[in-house]
Amino acid sequence: MNLRAQDIPGLPPPEVQPAAFEMAGIGLHLGGTAILQDVDLQLPPGRVMALLGPSGSGKTTLLRLVAGLLAPDRGTIRLGGQLVAQAGRALPPEARGLGMVFQDYALWPHMSVAGNVGFPLEMRRLSAAERSLRVARALERVGLGAFADRRPAELSGGQQQRVAIARAIVAEPALVLFDEPLSNLDRELRESMVEEIAGLVAELGLTALYVTHDHAEAFSLADTVAVMEAGRIAQIAAPETLVADPASASIARFLRLGALLPARRGPGGWHLERGARLAPAAVAPGEAATVLLPATAICPVAPGPAAIGARVIRTLFRGDGHLATLALEGGHEIQLLLPRRPVPGEMLGLRISEPQLRWFPPAPHRSFPHPSSPSERLSP
């Protein structure tokens, strides 16, 4: 029989490593408006958490609280087990031992790469020899050891991002904060930079809090994603869990997980309003609901009595397939990625995988912005 240390009488319990950061009951008002309400968060060392939400959801304000740029009205913040903020009081940023990567990298153009990376150490009054050693080590860790004497303007965007990360880690902080570092880039460059940052974060073993409004970015980088809505944590889970089991219709809509359509209980089960039968009667309580149809739950088939009828309105070639806008029975529109180009006006049949449907209470109010297209998107 194997004994654990905690099973042996007289031995003290094993030491538990404190969370990299912990928030409990955080609230904040600015100008009489509630910005954050009852926020509880905890991040273990060696993990990456993304704060995800639309503009105005409170994610950047929350990051500023962790950084020490704001103080909460109520609640506490701890870094590595140390209390750094409580109602109306907070340690300043320089006393928190954090690294930070900003939206625009915030590199000084007149300084060399080594000068930019070493600046935080200079502010801490480390000796020149110690600064030189640490800067060289940080640049080697991000693959820029040969670029110490360059100016930022001589580097590519990806290399500048690496310099910003080197500066954030040069003092070997316990926590690195990323404040939407890719928000100002076009989509193609942003996608390549996400891979770049994800690789660096994994290679360096960083503990990080990453703020973004882009769910693909959050899913690529984070172990855990906290979705924020109106100053609260609406759901916190692994990316896979958010996709498979969103906590609300507004989260599913914000993450663009599929079509959200109104449904009503009717003869033989649940039906789209004025449309086809979707599922047996026992799936959801009440007489009305909002149903999420993920793209994976819909399979095009030949039209017939067992299929939901859908009329093709228009199509758009996307390179990986044809994005078709379809009108369902009852007048609802959805978009579905198809391998072939259908003809406008053509009737298709759709088979629904009932176990993959997700049901929510009917909620006319939308907390998150709707996708730009008037149709519900079912494409990736």
Secondary structure as UniProt FT lines:
FT   HELIX           5..7
FT   TURN            9..10
FT   STRAND          21..30
FT   TURN            31..32
FT   STRAND          33..43
FT   TURN            45..46
FT   STRAND          48..52
FT   TURN            55..56
FT   HELIX           59..67
FT   STRAND          74..79
FT   TURN            80..81
FT   STRAND          82..86
FT   TURN            87..88
FT   STRAND          89..90
FT   HELIX           93..95
FT   TURN            96..97
FT   STRAND          98..101
FT   TURN            103..106
FT   TURN            109..110
FT   HELIX           113..123
FT   TURN            124..125
FT   HELIX           128..141
FT   TURN            142..143
FT   HELIX           145..147
FT   TURN            148..149
FT   HELIX           152..154
FT   HELIX           157..169
FT   TURN            170..171
FT   STRAND          175..179
FT   TURN            181..184
FT   HELIX           187..204
FT   STRAND          208..212
FT   HELIX           215..221
FT   STRAND          224..229
FT   TURN            230..231
FT   STRAND          232..237
FT   HELIX           239..244
FT   HELIX           249..254
FT   TURN            255..256
FT   STRAND          258..266
FT   TURN            267..268
FT   STRAND          269..272
FT   TURN            273..274
FT   STRAND          277..279
FT   TURN            281..282
FT   STRAND          288..294
FT   HELIX           295..297
FT   STRAND          298..301
FT   TURN            305..306
FT   STRAND          308..317
FT   STRAND          322..328
FT   TURN            329..330
FT   STRAND          333..338
FT   TURN            344..345
FT   STRAND          347..352
FT   HELIX           354..356
FT   STRAND          358..360
FT   STRAND          376..377
//
